[in-house]
């Protein structure tokens, strides 16, 4: 079993932390960043996945390449949201070290929405509309059905930081749980990672390569994104025919580089400035959680995250 788990939150630096930790010679983390093994209930399509482990033996095989002296770990952000992951991890590895990273709720929700658009999970480009549709669906309004819309829990399921942390503190002693704040990670990337290395009891004096992974981008047009994705996956007779022709005359590396350039130039753009009115409404919605988290962690996140003047 792994020695440590980066449990989330998503869009809070977990990918950058994963990339920096796995380069340390005394740490082994598998190529698959998100195994999602202990939170399968949140990922109903995992049974169809060929890369994600389906059994404990398959899961443990991900760490087979580790040397005996290395600390092993994995990073699955959904473990923080899962109601069962903490207990499942504790049952199999009671000595596990747990690392959580928390981000100011309004900016987290905005960044998550952009990522879900990028990953073609979300189709509603306007965040306010996406949240309104979820709220309506939760209240039983017909608007919430909205063509069988999936729920992503922007404002009701994901920002329950105190409850999420309590699930881990109920299973693991305080010295085995490290809670980081995203602002600290952004302000001092290297210093925060060295703090994690000390927590994992490995050498924290080695040189580190600072990483800024999984940056937020804006999807210019979900329809265009779907078209390109369909061509790439070979969906439909025309798409399959075009993909076959392209594969005949190009190398895999050239196709990958071409797709990357197309995404950067056509599909993605820099995020637009945040809608300040929407952000204010979200902060009003989340202020109670921020106050509770400040008390729970004994740190003034109300001022750090700009909630002092929010009424």
The 8 nearest C-alpha neighbors of each residue, nearest first, counted from 0:
[[1, 92, 59, 2, 91, 71, 62, 72],
 [2, 0, 71, 72, 3, 73, 95, 4],
 [1, 3, 95, 71, 72, 70, 96, 0],
 [4, 2, 96, 72, 95, 1, 97, 71],
 [3, 5, 97, 73, 72, 6, 74, 98],
 [4, 6, 74, 98, 7, 99, 97, 73],
 [5, 7, 76, 78, 79, 75, 99, 4],
 [8, 76, 6, 99, 9, 79, 100, 5],
 [7, 9, 76, 100, 11, 101, 79, 99],
 [10, 8, 76, 7, 11, 13, 12, 77],
 [11, 9, 12, 111, 107, 110, 8, 13],
 [12, 10, 9, 181, 102, 8, 13, 100],
 [11, 13, 15, 14, 10, 16, 181, 100],
 [12, 14, 16, 15, 11, 17, 7, 9],
 [15, 13, 17, 16, 12, 212, 18, 213],
 [16, 14, 212, 18, 12, 17, 210, 13],
 [17, 15, 13, 19, 14, 18, 20, 12],
 [16, 18, 14, 20, 15, 19, 13, 21],
 [19, 17, 15, 16, 21, 20, 14, 22],
 [20, 18, 16, 17, 22, 21, 15, 210],
 [19, 21, 17, 22, 23, 18, 16, 26],
 [20, 22, 28, 23, 18, 19, 27, 26],
 [23, 21, 20, 19, 24, 18, 26, 27],
 [22, 24, 26, 21, 20, 25, 19, 27],
 [25, 23, 26, 22, 69, 27, 21, 20],
 [24, 26, 69, 23, 70, 201, 27, 68],
 [27, 25, 70, 69, 23, 24, 71, 21],
 [26, 28, 71, 65, 21, 70, 69, 72],
 [27, 29, 72, 21, 73, 71, 26, 30],
 [30, 28, 31, 61, 62, 32, 27, 73],
 [29, 31, 32, 28, 61, 21, 33, 73],
 [32, 30, 29, 33, 34, 50, 51, 61],
 [31, 33, 74, 30, 34, 29, 73, 75],
 [34, 32, 75, 35, 74, 31, 73, 76],
 [33, 35, 36, 51, 75, 32, 31, 52],
 [36, 34, 38, 33, 75, 37, 39, 77],
 [35, 37, 34, 38, 39, 52, 58, 53],
 [36, 38, 84, 35, 39, 87, 78, 88],
 [39, 37, 35, 40, 84, 36, 41, 81],
 [38, 40, 42, 41, 36, 37, 35, 43],
 [39, 41, 38, 42, 43, 81, 37, 83],
 [42, 40, 39, 38, 43, 81, 77, 35],
 [41, 43, 39, 40, 44, 45, 38, 35],
 [42, 44, 45, 41, 40, 39, 46, 47],
 [45, 43, 46, 42, 47, 48, 39, 41],
 [46, 44, 48, 47, 43, 42, 51, 39],
 [45, 47, 44, 48, 43, 53, 49, 51],
 [46, 48, 45, 44, 49, 43, 51, 50],
 [49, 47, 45, 46, 50, 51, 44, 52],
 [48, 50, 51, 47, 52, 46, 45, 53],
 [51, 49, 48, 52, 31, 34, 45, 53],
 [50, 52, 48, 34, 49, 53, 45, 35],
 [53, 51, 58, 57, 54, 50, 36, 34],
 [52, 54, 57, 51, 55, 46, 58, 36],
 [55, 53, 57, 56, 52, 58, 36, 59],
 [54, 56, 58, 57, 59, 53, 52, 36],
 [55, 57, 59, 58, 54, 60, 52, 53],
 [58, 56, 52, 60, 54, 55, 59, 53],
 [57, 59, 55, 52, 56, 60, 61, 54],
 [58, 60, 56, 61, 57, 62, 55, 0],
 [59, 61, 63, 57, 62, 58, 56, 64],
 [60, 62, 59, 58, 63, 29, 57, 64],
 [63, 61, 60, 64, 59, 65, 29, 71],
 [62, 64, 60, 65, 61, 59, 66, 29],
 [65, 63, 62, 66, 61, 27, 60, 29],
 [66, 64, 63, 27, 62, 69, 67, 71],
 [65, 67, 69, 68, 64, 27, 63, 70],
 [68, 66, 69, 65, 70, 64, 71, 25],
 [67, 69, 66, 70, 25, 65, 26, 71],
 [70, 68, 25, 26, 66, 67, 27, 71],
 [69, 71, 26, 2, 27, 25, 72, 68],
 [72, 70, 27, 1, 2, 26, 28, 69],
 [73, 71, 3, 1, 28, 4, 2, 27],
 [72, 74, 4, 28, 5, 32, 75, 3],
 [75, 73, 5, 33, 32, 4, 6, 76],
 [74, 76, 33, 6, 77, 35, 78, 34],
 [7, 77, 75, 6, 9, 8, 78, 79],
 [76, 78, 80, 79, 75, 81, 7, 38],
 [79, 77, 6, 81, 76, 84, 80, 38],
 [78, 80, 6, 77, 7, 81, 163, 76],
 [81, 79, 77, 78, 157, 82, 163, 156],
 [80, 82, 78, 83, 84, 79, 38, 77],
 [81, 83, 84, 80, 85, 166, 163, 79],
 [82, 84, 81, 86, 85, 87, 38, 37],
 [83, 85, 37, 87, 78, 38, 81, 86],
 [86, 84, 88, 167, 87, 83, 89, 166],
 [85, 87, 89, 88, 84, 83, 90, 170],
 [88, 86, 84, 90, 89, 85, 83, 37],
 [87, 89, 85, 91, 90, 86, 92, 84],
 [90, 88, 93, 86, 92, 87, 91, 85],
 [89, 91, 87, 88, 92, 86, 93, 85],
 [90, 92, 88, 89, 93, 87, 0, 86],
 [91, 93, 89, 94, 95, 88, 90, 0],
 [94, 92, 89, 95, 90, 91, 171, 88],
 [95, 93, 92, 96, 2, 175, 89, 171],
 [96, 94, 2, 3, 92, 93, 97, 175],
 [95, 97, 3, 175, 176, 4, 2, 94],
 [96, 98, 176, 4, 3, 177, 175, 5],
 [99, 97, 5, 177, 178, 6, 176, 4],
 [100, 98, 178, 7, 6, 179, 5, 177],
 [99, 101, 179, 180, 8, 7, 178, 181],
 [102, 100, 180, 181, 8, 179, 11, 99],
 [101, 103, 181, 11, 104, 107, 180, 100],
 [102, 104, 106, 105, 304, 107, 101, 181],
 [103, 105, 107, 106, 102, 108, 158, 285],
 [106, 104, 108, 107, 281, 103, 282, 278],
 [107, 105, 109, 108, 104, 103, 110, 102],
 [106, 108, 104, 110, 105, 109, 102, 111],
 [109, 107, 111, 105, 110, 106, 153, 104],
 [108, 110, 106, 112, 107, 111, 105, 113],
 [109, 111, 107, 113, 112, 108, 106, 215],
 [112, 110, 108, 114, 113, 109, 107, 115],
 [111, 113, 115, 109, 110, 114, 108, 116],
 [114, 112, 116, 110, 111, 115, 217, 117],
 [113, 115, 117, 111, 116, 112, 118, 110],
 [116, 114, 118, 121, 120, 112, 117, 113],
 [117, 115, 121, 119, 113, 114, 118, 120],
 [116, 118, 114, 115, 119, 218, 113, 217],
 [119, 117, 115, 116, 120, 114, 121, 113],
 [120, 118, 116, 117, 121, 115, 122, 225],
 [119, 121, 115, 118, 116, 122, 117, 114],
 [120, 122, 116, 115, 119, 123, 112, 118],
 [123, 121, 124, 116, 221, 120, 119, 115],
 [124, 122, 125, 129, 121, 126, 128, 116],
 [125, 123, 122, 126, 116, 129, 221, 121],
 [126, 124, 128, 127, 123, 129, 130, 112],
 [125, 127, 129, 128, 130, 124, 112, 109],
 [126, 128, 130, 129, 125, 131, 277, 132],
 [127, 129, 131, 126, 125, 130, 132, 123],
 [130, 128, 126, 132, 127, 131, 123, 125],
 [129, 131, 133, 127, 132, 128, 134, 126],
 [132, 130, 128, 134, 133, 129, 135, 127],
 [133, 131, 143, 135, 129, 130, 134, 128],
 [134, 132, 136, 130, 135, 131, 143, 137],
 [133, 135, 131, 137, 136, 132, 130, 138],
 [136, 134, 143, 140, 132, 138, 133, 137],
 [143, 135, 137, 133, 139, 138, 134, 140],
 [136, 138, 134, 135, 139, 133, 143, 140],
 [139, 137, 135, 136, 140, 134, 143, 133],
 [138, 140, 136, 137, 135, 141, 143, 142],
 [139, 141, 135, 142, 136, 143, 138, 144],
 [142, 140, 143, 144, 139, 136, 145, 135],
 [143, 141, 140, 144, 145, 135, 132, 136],
 [136, 142, 144, 135, 132, 141, 145, 140],
 [143, 145, 147, 142, 141, 146, 148, 136],
 [146, 144, 143, 148, 142, 147, 141, 132],
 [147, 145, 148, 144, 143, 142, 149, 141],
 [148, 146, 144, 145, 149, 143, 150, 136],
 [147, 149, 145, 146, 144, 150, 143, 132],
 [150, 148, 147, 151, 121, 133, 144, 120],
 [151, 149, 152, 133, 148, 153, 136, 132],
 [150, 152, 153, 149, 133, 156, 121, 157],
 [151, 153, 156, 155, 154, 150, 157, 133],
 [154, 152, 151, 108, 155, 157, 130, 156],
 [155, 153, 152, 156, 158, 157, 130, 108],
 [154, 156, 152, 153, 157, 158, 159, 134],
 [155, 157, 152, 158, 154, 153, 159, 80],
 [156, 158, 159, 152, 155, 80, 153, 154],
 [159, 157, 160, 156, 104, 154, 155, 288],
 [160, 158, 162, 161, 157, 163, 156, 288],
 [159, 161, 163, 162, 158, 164, 292, 288],
 [162, 160, 164, 163, 292, 159, 165, 295],
 [161, 163, 165, 159, 164, 160, 166, 167],
 [164, 162, 160, 161, 166, 165, 79, 159],
 [165, 163, 161, 166, 167, 162, 160, 168],
 [166, 164, 168, 162, 167, 163, 169, 161],
 [165, 167, 169, 164, 163, 168, 85, 162],
 [168, 166, 170, 169, 165, 164, 85, 171],
 [167, 169, 165, 171, 170, 166, 172, 164],
 [170, 168, 166, 167, 165, 171, 172, 164],
 [169, 171, 167, 168, 89, 86, 166, 85],
 [170, 172, 168, 167, 169, 175, 173, 176],
 [171, 173, 174, 175, 168, 170, 176, 169],
 [174, 172, 175, 176, 168, 171, 177, 167],
 [173, 175, 172, 176, 177, 171, 96, 198],
 [174, 176, 96, 173, 172, 97, 171, 177],
 [177, 175, 97, 173, 174, 96, 98, 178],
 [176, 178, 98, 97, 99, 179, 175, 174],
 [179, 177, 99, 100, 98, 176, 180, 101],
 [180, 178, 100, 99, 101, 181, 177, 98],
 [179, 181, 101, 182, 100, 183, 102, 184],
 [180, 182, 184, 102, 183, 101, 11, 100],
 [183, 181, 185, 184, 180, 186, 102, 103],
 [184, 182, 186, 181, 185, 180, 187, 191],
 [183, 185, 188, 181, 187, 182, 186, 191],
 [186, 184, 182, 183, 188, 187, 181, 12],
 [185, 187, 183, 184, 182, 188, 181, 191],
 [188, 186, 190, 184, 189, 185, 183, 191],
 [187, 189, 184, 191, 185, 190, 186, 192],
 [188, 190, 192, 191, 187, 193, 209, 207],
 [189, 191, 193, 187, 192, 188, 194, 184],
 [190, 192, 194, 188, 193, 189, 184, 187],
 [191, 193, 195, 189, 194, 190, 196, 188],
 [194, 192, 196, 190, 203, 195, 191, 189],
 [193, 195, 191, 197, 192, 196, 198, 190],
 [196, 194, 198, 192, 193, 197, 199, 191],
 [195, 197, 193, 199, 198, 203, 194, 201],
 [198, 196, 200, 194, 199, 195, 203, 201],
 [197, 199, 195, 196, 200, 194, 177, 201],
 [198, 200, 196, 197, 201, 195, 96, 3],
 [201, 199, 197, 198, 196, 202, 203, 195],
 [200, 202, 196, 199, 197, 203, 25, 198],
 [201, 203, 204, 205, 196, 200, 197, 25],
 [202, 204, 193, 196, 205, 197, 201, 194],
 [205, 203, 202, 206, 193, 207, 196, 201],
 [204, 206, 203, 207, 202, 23, 193, 24],
 [207, 205, 204, 208, 203, 23, 189, 209],
 [208, 206, 209, 205, 189, 19, 23, 22],
 [209, 207, 210, 19, 206, 189, 22, 18],
 [208, 210, 207, 189, 188, 211, 19, 15],
 [211, 209, 15, 212, 208, 19, 18, 16],
 [212, 210, 15, 209, 214, 213, 12, 14],
 [211, 213, 15, 214, 14, 210, 12, 18],
 [212, 214, 215, 14, 211, 15, 10, 12],
 [215, 213, 212, 216, 211, 10, 114, 110],
 [216, 214, 110, 213, 114, 113, 217, 270],
 [217, 215, 270, 269, 268, 267, 214, 113],
 [216, 218, 270, 268, 267, 269, 219, 113],
 [219, 217, 267, 220, 117, 266, 116, 268],
 [218, 220, 266, 267, 217, 268, 221, 265],
 [219, 221, 223, 222, 218, 224, 266, 124],
 [222, 220, 224, 223, 225, 122, 218, 219],
 [223, 221, 225, 224, 220, 226, 122, 227],
 [224, 222, 226, 220, 225, 221, 227, 266],
 [223, 225, 221, 227, 222, 226, 228, 266],
 [224, 226, 228, 222, 223, 227, 229, 221],
 [227, 225, 223, 229, 228, 224, 222, 230],
 [228, 226, 230, 224, 229, 225, 231, 223],
 [227, 229, 231, 225, 230, 226, 224, 232],
 [230, 228, 234, 226, 232, 231, 227, 233],
 [231, 229, 238, 233, 227, 228, 232, 226],
 [230, 232, 228, 229, 233, 227, 242, 238],
 [233, 231, 229, 230, 234, 228, 238, 239],
 [234, 232, 239, 238, 230, 231, 229, 242],
 [235, 233, 229, 238, 232, 239, 230, 236],
 [234, 236, 238, 237, 239, 233, 229, 230],
 [237, 235, 239, 238, 240, 234, 233, 241],
 [238, 236, 240, 239, 235, 241, 234, 233],
 [237, 239, 233, 230, 241, 235, 240, 234],
 [240, 238, 233, 242, 236, 237, 241, 234],
 [239, 241, 237, 243, 238, 242, 236, 244],
 [242, 240, 238, 244, 243, 239, 237, 245],
 [241, 243, 245, 239, 244, 240, 233, 238],
 [244, 242, 240, 246, 241, 245, 239, 247],
 [245, 243, 247, 241, 242, 246, 240, 248],
 [244, 246, 242, 247, 243, 248, 249, 241],
 [247, 245, 243, 249, 244, 248, 242, 250],
 [248, 246, 244, 245, 249, 243, 250, 242],
 [247, 249, 245, 246, 244, 250, 243, 254],
 [250, 248, 246, 247, 245, 253, 254, 251],
 [249, 251, 253, 252, 254, 246, 248, 247],
 [250, 252, 254, 253, 255, 249, 246, 256],
 [253, 251, 255, 254, 250, 256, 249, 257],
 [252, 254, 256, 250, 255, 251, 257, 249],
 [255, 253, 257, 251, 252, 256, 258, 250],
 [256, 254, 252, 258, 253, 257, 251, 259],
 [257, 255, 259, 253, 258, 254, 252, 260],
 [258, 256, 254, 260, 259, 255, 253, 261],
 [257, 259, 261, 255, 260, 256, 254, 262],
 [258, 260, 256, 262, 257, 261, 255, 263],
 [259, 261, 257, 263, 262, 258, 264, 256],
 [262, 260, 258, 264, 259, 265, 263, 257],
 [261, 263, 266, 259, 260, 265, 264, 267],
 [262, 264, 260, 267, 261, 265, 266, 259],
 [265, 263, 261, 262, 260, 266, 267, 268],
 [266, 264, 261, 262, 267, 263, 219, 268],
 [265, 267, 262, 219, 218, 224, 263, 264],
 [268, 266, 218, 263, 217, 219, 262, 265],
 [269, 267, 217, 216, 270, 219, 218, 266],
 [268, 270, 216, 217, 271, 267, 215, 218],
 [271, 269, 217, 216, 268, 272, 215, 273],
 [270, 272, 273, 269, 217, 268, 274, 216],
 [273, 271, 270, 274, 275, 269, 217, 109],
 [272, 274, 275, 271, 278, 277, 109, 270],
 [273, 275, 277, 276, 278, 272, 279, 271],
 [274, 276, 278, 277, 273, 279, 272, 280],
 [277, 275, 279, 278, 274, 280, 281, 273],
 [276, 278, 280, 274, 279, 275, 281, 127],
 [277, 279, 275, 281, 280, 276, 105, 282],
 [278, 280, 282, 276, 277, 281, 275, 283],
 [281, 279, 277, 283, 278, 282, 284, 276],
 [282, 280, 284, 278, 283, 279, 105, 285],
 [283, 281, 285, 279, 284, 280, 286, 105],
 [284, 282, 280, 286, 281, 285, 309, 279],
 [283, 285, 281, 282, 286, 280, 287, 154],
 [284, 286, 282, 288, 283, 287, 281, 289],
 [287, 285, 289, 283, 288, 282, 284, 290],
 [286, 288, 290, 289, 285, 291, 284, 283],
 [287, 289, 291, 285, 286, 290, 292, 159],
 [290, 288, 286, 292, 291, 287, 293, 301],
 [291, 289, 293, 287, 292, 288, 286, 301],
 [290, 292, 288, 294, 289, 293, 295, 287],
 [293, 291, 295, 289, 294, 290, 161, 296],
 [294, 292, 298, 290, 299, 300, 296, 291],
 [293, 295, 297, 291, 292, 296, 290, 298],
 [294, 296, 292, 293, 297, 291, 161, 298],
 [297, 295, 293, 298, 294, 292, 299, 178],
 [296, 298, 294, 293, 295, 299, 292, 300],
 [299, 297, 293, 296, 300, 294, 295, 292],
 [300, 298, 293, 301, 302, 303, 297, 294],
 [299, 301, 303, 293, 302, 304, 298, 289],
 [302, 300, 306, 299, 304, 303, 307, 305],
 [303, 301, 305, 307, 300, 304, 306, 299],
 [302, 304, 300, 301, 305, 299, 306, 182],
 [303, 305, 302, 301, 300, 306, 103, 307],
 [306, 304, 302, 307, 303, 301, 308, 309],
 [305, 307, 301, 309, 308, 304, 302, 286],
 [308, 306, 302, 305, 301, 309, 304, 310],
 [307, 309, 306, 310, 305, 302, 301, 283],
 [308, 310, 306, 307, 283, 282, 286, 279],
 [309, 308, 283, 307, 306, 286, 282, 279]]
